[in-house]
Amino acid sequence: MAGEPQADCLFCKIVAGEVPATVVRETETTVAFRDINPQAPTHVLVIPKLHHPDAAALAAAAPEVAADVLREAGRVAEGEGAESYRVVFNTGSGAGQTVFHAHAHVLAGRGLQWPPG
């Protein structure tokens, strides 16, 4: 069920403290932690503590939490000293989503050309 922790979800396990992560920020509704396979010098994931399979599902079910994720993405970038940064939500395996728990990638610290590869 959306919003409920999923036993087989890596990010739900991080929220529960069952899997370690390098947490950089945490709020009542979100956790931000460093990506284990960084694609830029700054690569932090911001996730809602509630389980939703992707950003669209999160926005539909809990728009206030979706806003919290975006707000925290900006705070992460600021905390990392990034003047320019990219926030990416991958939706579906064809777009590169590998963990089906909504999450924003905050990328900074190198040239981020558009369009992305």
PyMOL commands that place a pseudoatom at each C-alpha (Angstrom):
pseudoatom trace, name=CA, resn=MET, resi=1, chain=A, elem=C, hetatm=0, pos=[0.000, 0.000, 0.000]
pseudoatom trace, name=CA, resn=ALA, resi=2, chain=A, elem=C, hetatm=0, pos=[1.319, 3.471, -0.868]
pseudoatom trace, name=CA, resn=GLY, resi=3, chain=A, elem=C, hetatm=0, pos=[2.685, 5.346, 2.106]
pseudoatom trace, name=CA, resn=GLU, resi=4, chain=A, elem=C, hetatm=0, pos=[3.322, 2.159, 4.084]
pseudoatom trace, name=CA, resn=PRO, resi=5, chain=A, elem=C, hetatm=0, pos=[6.880, 0.810, 4.493]
pseudoatom trace, name=CA, resn=GLN, resi=6, chain=A, elem=C, hetatm=0, pos=[7.669, -2.008, 2.076]
pseudoatom trace, name=CA, resn=ALA, resi=7, chain=A, elem=C, hetatm=0, pos=[9.701, -4.933, 3.463]
pseudoatom trace, name=CA, resn=ASP, resi=8, chain=A, elem=C, hetatm=0, pos=[11.645, -5.358, 0.203]
pseudoatom trace, name=CA, resn=CYS, resi=9, chain=A, elem=C, hetatm=0, pos=[12.403, -1.641, -0.375]
pseudoatom trace, name=CA, resn=LEU, resi=10, chain=A, elem=C, hetatm=0, pos=[16.004, -0.506, 0.142]
pseudoatom trace, name=CA, resn=PHE, resi=11, chain=A, elem=C, hetatm=0, pos=[14.967, 3.084, 0.863]
pseudoatom trace, name=CA, resn=CYS, resi=12, chain=A, elem=C, hetatm=0, pos=[12.299, 2.021, 3.387]
pseudoatom trace, name=CA, resn=LYS, resi=13, chain=A, elem=C, hetatm=0, pos=[15.078, 0.091, 5.129]
pseudoatom trace, name=CA, resn=ILE, resi=14, chain=A, elem=C, hetatm=0, pos=[17.272, 3.211, 5.166]
pseudoatom trace, name=CA, resn=VAL, resi=15, chain=A, elem=C, hetatm=0, pos=[14.400, 5.233, 6.676]
pseudoatom trace, name=CA, resn=ALA, resi=16, chain=A, elem=C, hetatm=0, pos=[13.937, 2.528, 9.334]
pseudoatom trace, name=CA, resn=GLY, resi=17, chain=A, elem=C, hetatm=0, pos=[17.672, 2.501, 10.131]
pseudoatom trace, name=CA, resn=GLU, resi=18, chain=A, elem=C, hetatm=0, pos=[18.027, -1.116, 9.002]
pseudoatom trace, name=CA, resn=VAL, resi=19, chain=A, elem=C, hetatm=0, pos=[20.479, -0.240, 6.211]
pseudoatom trace, name=CA, resn=PRO, resi=20, chain=A, elem=C, hetatm=0, pos=[23.247, 2.318, 6.789]
pseudoatom trace, name=CA, resn=ALA, resi=21, chain=A, elem=C, hetatm=0, pos=[23.478, 5.487, 4.715]
pseudoatom trace, name=CA, resn=THR, resi=22, chain=A, elem=C, hetatm=0, pos=[25.525, 8.671, 4.900]
pseudoatom trace, name=CA, resn=VAL, resi=23, chain=A, elem=C, hetatm=0, pos=[22.727, 11.024, 5.907]
pseudoatom trace, name=CA, resn=VAL, resi=24, chain=A, elem=C, hetatm=0, pos=[23.300, 14.715, 5.185]
pseudoatom trace, name=CA, resn=ARG, resi=25, chain=A, elem=C, hetatm=0, pos=[19.869, 16.040, 6.232]
pseudoatom trace, name=CA, resn=GLU, resi=26, chain=A, elem=C, hetatm=0, pos=[16.732, 14.691, 7.830]
pseudoatom trace, name=CA, resn=THR, resi=27, chain=A, elem=C, hetatm=0, pos=[13.342, 16.269, 8.492]
pseudoatom trace, name=CA, resn=GLU, resi=28, chain=A, elem=C, hetatm=0, pos=[10.072, 14.956, 9.810]
pseudoatom trace, name=CA, resn=THR, resi=29, chain=A, elem=C, hetatm=0, pos=[9.074, 13.866, 6.275]
pseudoatom trace, name=CA, resn=THR, resi=30, chain=A, elem=C, hetatm=0, pos=[12.359, 13.387, 4.362]
pseudoatom trace, name=CA, resn=VAL, resi=31, chain=A, elem=C, hetatm=0, pos=[15.840, 11.882, 4.509]
pseudoatom trace, name=CA, resn=ALA, resi=32, chain=A, elem=C, hetatm=0, pos=[18.755, 13.034, 2.331]
pseudoatom trace, name=CA, resn=PHE, resi=33, chain=A, elem=C, hetatm=0, pos=[21.790, 10.807, 1.921]
pseudoatom trace, name=CA, resn=ARG, resi=34, chain=A, elem=C, hetatm=0, pos=[24.791, 10.407, -0.373]
pseudoatom trace, name=CA, resn=ASP, resi=35, chain=A, elem=C, hetatm=0, pos=[24.358, 8.177, -3.420]
pseudoatom trace, name=CA, resn=ILE, resi=36, chain=A, elem=C, hetatm=0, pos=[26.555, 5.068, -3.219]
pseudoatom trace, name=CA, resn=ASN, resi=37, chain=A, elem=C, hetatm=0, pos=[27.335, 5.371, -6.948]
pseudoatom trace, name=CA, resn=PRO, resi=38, chain=A, elem=C, hetatm=0, pos=[27.810, 9.134, -7.423]
pseudoatom trace, name=CA, resn=GLN, resi=39, chain=A, elem=C, hetatm=0, pos=[27.489, 10.597, -10.898]
pseudoatom trace, name=CA, resn=ALA, resi=40, chain=A, elem=C, hetatm=0, pos=[28.834, 14.018, -9.863]
pseudoatom trace, name=CA, resn=PRO, resi=41, chain=A, elem=C, hetatm=0, pos=[31.014, 15.366, -7.036]
pseudoatom trace, name=CA, resn=THR, resi=42, chain=A, elem=C, hetatm=0, pos=[27.788, 16.148, -5.180]
pseudoatom trace, name=CA, resn=HIS, resi=43, chain=A, elem=C, hetatm=0, pos=[25.184, 13.404, -5.616]
pseudoatom trace, name=CA, resn=VAL, resi=44, chain=A, elem=C, hetatm=0, pos=[22.647, 13.247, -2.820]
pseudoatom trace, name=CA, resn=LEU, resi=45, chain=A, elem=C, hetatm=0, pos=[19.293, 11.477, -2.838]
pseudoatom trace, name=CA, resn=VAL, resi=46, chain=A, elem=C, hetatm=0, pos=[16.330, 13.114, -1.129]
pseudoatom trace, name=CA, resn=ILE, resi=47, chain=A, elem=C, hetatm=0, pos=[13.535, 10.675, -0.311]
pseudoatom trace, name=CA, resn=PRO, resi=48, chain=A, elem=C, hetatm=0, pos=[10.193, 10.906, 1.426]
pseudoatom trace, name=CA, resn=LYS, resi=49, chain=A, elem=C, hetatm=0, pos=[9.988, 8.787, 4.548]
pseudoatom trace, name=CA, resn=LEU, resi=50, chain=A, elem=C, hetatm=0, pos=[6.666, 7.478, 3.216]
pseudoatom trace, name=CA, resn=HIS, resi=51, chain=A, elem=C, hetatm=0, pos=[6.842, 4.832, 0.496]
pseudoatom trace, name=CA, resn=HIS, resi=52, chain=A, elem=C, hetatm=0, pos=[5.517, 5.838, -2.920]
pseudoatom trace, name=CA, resn=PRO, resi=53, chain=A, elem=C, hetatm=0, pos=[6.824, 4.097, -6.047]
pseudoatom trace, name=CA, resn=ASP, resi=54, chain=A, elem=C, hetatm=0, pos=[7.728, 7.261, -7.979]
pseudoatom trace, name=CA, resn=ALA, resi=55, chain=A, elem=C, hetatm=0, pos=[7.482, 11.047, -7.979]
pseudoatom trace, name=CA, resn=ALA, resi=56, chain=A, elem=C, hetatm=0, pos=[4.118, 11.153, -9.755]
pseudoatom trace, name=CA, resn=ALA, resi=57, chain=A, elem=C, hetatm=0, pos=[2.561, 8.760, -7.232]
pseudoatom trace, name=CA, resn=LEU, resi=58, chain=A, elem=C, hetatm=0, pos=[4.028, 10.808, -4.381]
pseudoatom trace, name=CA, resn=ALA, resi=59, chain=A, elem=C, hetatm=0, pos=[2.707, 14.071, -5.805]
pseudoatom trace, name=CA, resn=ALA, resi=60, chain=A, elem=C, hetatm=0, pos=[-0.770, 12.595, -6.312]
pseudoatom trace, name=CA, resn=ALA, resi=61, chain=A, elem=C, hetatm=0, pos=[-1.023, 11.028, -2.847]
pseudoatom trace, name=CA, resn=ALA, resi=62, chain=A, elem=C, hetatm=0, pos=[0.930, 13.497, -0.712]
pseudoatom trace, name=CA, resn=PRO, resi=63, chain=A, elem=C, hetatm=0, pos=[1.627, 16.780, -2.536]
pseudoatom trace, name=CA, resn=GLU, resi=64, chain=A, elem=C, hetatm=0, pos=[2.843, 18.451, 0.652]
pseudoatom trace, name=CA, resn=VAL, resi=65, chain=A, elem=C, hetatm=0, pos=[5.525, 15.755, 1.047]
pseudoatom trace, name=CA, resn=ALA, resi=66, chain=A, elem=C, hetatm=0, pos=[6.488, 16.124, -2.629]
pseudoatom trace, name=CA, resn=ALA, resi=67, chain=A, elem=C, hetatm=0, pos=[7.012, 19.829, -1.896]
pseudoatom trace, name=CA, resn=ASP, resi=68, chain=A, elem=C, hetatm=0, pos=[9.110, 18.887, 1.150]
pseudoatom trace, name=CA, resn=VAL, resi=69, chain=A, elem=C, hetatm=0, pos=[11.351, 16.717, -1.078]
pseudoatom trace, name=CA, resn=LEU, resi=70, chain=A, elem=C, hetatm=0, pos=[11.922, 19.634, -3.470]
pseudoatom trace, name=CA, resn=ARG, resi=71, chain=A, elem=C, hetatm=0, pos=[12.501, 22.086, -0.623]
pseudoatom trace, name=CA, resn=GLU, resi=72, chain=A, elem=C, hetatm=0, pos=[15.068, 19.737, 0.902]
pseudoatom trace, name=CA, resn=ALA, resi=73, chain=A, elem=C, hetatm=0, pos=[16.775, 19.303, -2.482]
pseudoatom trace, name=CA, resn=GLY, resi=74, chain=A, elem=C, hetatm=0, pos=[17.430, 23.046, -2.469]
pseudoatom trace, name=CA, resn=ARG, resi=75, chain=A, elem=C, hetatm=0, pos=[18.663, 22.944, 1.120]
pseudoatom trace, name=CA, resn=VAL, resi=76, chain=A, elem=C, hetatm=0, pos=[21.003, 20.058, 0.300]
pseudoatom trace, name=CA, resn=ALA, resi=77, chain=A, elem=C, hetatm=0, pos=[22.468, 22.009, -2.620]
pseudoatom trace, name=CA, resn=GLU, resi=78, chain=A, elem=C, hetatm=0, pos=[22.897, 25.074, -0.428]
pseudoatom trace, name=CA, resn=GLY, resi=79, chain=A, elem=C, hetatm=0, pos=[24.534, 22.994, 2.301]
pseudoatom trace, name=CA, resn=GLU, resi=80, chain=A, elem=C, hetatm=0, pos=[26.923, 21.529, -0.270]
pseudoatom trace, name=CA, resn=GLY, resi=81, chain=A, elem=C, hetatm=0, pos=[27.867, 25.029, -1.454]
pseudoatom trace, name=CA, resn=ALA, resi=82, chain=A, elem=C, hetatm=0, pos=[26.380, 24.468, -4.902]
pseudoatom trace, name=CA, resn=GLU, resi=83, chain=A, elem=C, hetatm=0, pos=[25.399, 27.625, -6.748]
pseudoatom trace, name=CA, resn=SER, resi=84, chain=A, elem=C, hetatm=0, pos=[24.124, 25.564, -9.683]
pseudoatom trace, name=CA, resn=TYR, resi=85, chain=A, elem=C, hetatm=0, pos=[22.627, 22.110, -9.397]
pseudoatom trace, name=CA, resn=ARG, resi=86, chain=A, elem=C, hetatm=0, pos=[20.232, 19.694, -11.039]
pseudoatom trace, name=CA, resn=VAL, resi=87, chain=A, elem=C, hetatm=0, pos=[17.309, 17.863, -9.438]
pseudoatom trace, name=CA, resn=VAL, resi=88, chain=A, elem=C, hetatm=0, pos=[16.302, 14.667, -11.268]
pseudoatom trace, name=CA, resn=PHE, resi=89, chain=A, elem=C, hetatm=0, pos=[13.403, 12.274, -10.690]
pseudoatom trace, name=CA, resn=ASN, resi=90, chain=A, elem=C, hetatm=0, pos=[13.699, 9.065, -12.726]
pseudoatom trace, name=CA, resn=THR, resi=91, chain=A, elem=C, hetatm=0, pos=[10.352, 7.331, -13.273]
pseudoatom trace, name=CA, resn=GLY, resi=92, chain=A, elem=C, hetatm=0, pos=[10.340, 3.757, -14.509]
pseudoatom trace, name=CA, resn=SER, resi=93, chain=A, elem=C, hetatm=0, pos=[13.147, 1.348, -15.307]
pseudoatom trace, name=CA, resn=GLY, resi=94, chain=A, elem=C, hetatm=0, pos=[13.443, 2.715, -18.866]
pseudoatom trace, name=CA, resn=ALA, resi=95, chain=A, elem=C, hetatm=0, pos=[14.394, 6.093, -17.370]
pseudoatom trace, name=CA, resn=GLY, resi=96, chain=A, elem=C, hetatm=0, pos=[16.959, 4.573, -15.038]
pseudoatom trace, name=CA, resn=GLN, resi=97, chain=A, elem=C, hetatm=0, pos=[14.898, 4.157, -11.858]
pseudoatom trace, name=CA, resn=THR, resi=98, chain=A, elem=C, hetatm=0, pos=[16.362, 1.213, -9.955]
pseudoatom trace, name=CA, resn=VAL, resi=99, chain=A, elem=C, hetatm=0, pos=[14.764, 1.692, -6.525]
pseudoatom trace, name=CA, resn=PHE, resi=100, chain=A, elem=C, hetatm=0, pos=[11.004, 2.054, -6.748]
pseudoatom trace, name=CA, resn=HIS, resi=101, chain=A, elem=C, hetatm=0, pos=[10.618, 4.480, -3.856]
pseudoatom trace, name=CA, resn=ALA, resi=102, chain=A, elem=C, hetatm=0, pos=[10.249, 8.107, -4.960]
pseudoatom trace, name=CA, resn=HIS, resi=103, chain=A, elem=C, hetatm=0, pos=[13.526, 9.991, -4.772]
pseudoatom trace, name=CA, resn=ALA, resi=104, chain=A, elem=C, hetatm=0, pos=[15.186, 13.115, -6.101]
pseudoatom trace, name=CA, resn=HIS, resi=105, chain=A, elem=C, hetatm=0, pos=[18.809, 13.125, -7.204]
pseudoatom trace, name=CA, resn=VAL, resi=106, chain=A, elem=C, hetatm=0, pos=[20.627, 16.363, -6.341]
pseudoatom trace, name=CA, resn=LEU, resi=107, chain=A, elem=C, hetatm=0, pos=[23.646, 16.665, -8.658]
pseudoatom trace, name=CA, resn=ALA, resi=108, chain=A, elem=C, hetatm=0, pos=[26.279, 19.407, -8.585]
pseudoatom trace, name=CA, resn=GLY, resi=109, chain=A, elem=C, hetatm=0, pos=[29.985, 20.093, -8.694]
pseudoatom trace, name=CA, resn=ARG, resi=110, chain=A, elem=C, hetatm=0, pos=[30.661, 19.533, -12.385]
pseudoatom trace, name=CA, resn=GLY, resi=111, chain=A, elem=C, hetatm=0, pos=[29.347, 20.843, -15.694]
pseudoatom trace, name=CA, resn=LEU, resi=112, chain=A, elem=C, hetatm=0, pos=[25.824, 19.545, -16.196]
pseudoatom trace, name=CA, resn=GLN, resi=113, chain=A, elem=C, hetatm=0, pos=[25.126, 19.988, -19.882]
pseudoatom trace, name=CA, resn=TRP, resi=114, chain=A, elem=C, hetatm=0, pos=[21.616, 20.058, -21.338]
pseudoatom trace, name=CA, resn=PRO, resi=115, chain=A, elem=C, hetatm=0, pos=[20.161, 17.885, -22.611]
pseudoatom trace, name=CA, resn=PRO, resi=116, chain=A, elem=C, hetatm=0, pos=[21.461, 15.226, -20.264]
pseudoatom trace, name=CA, resn=GLY, resi=117, chain=A, elem=C, hetatm=0, pos=[22.852, 11.993, -21.729]
for i in range(1, 117): cmd.bond("trace and resi %d" % i, "trace and resi %d" % (i + 1))
show_as sticks, trace
zoom trace
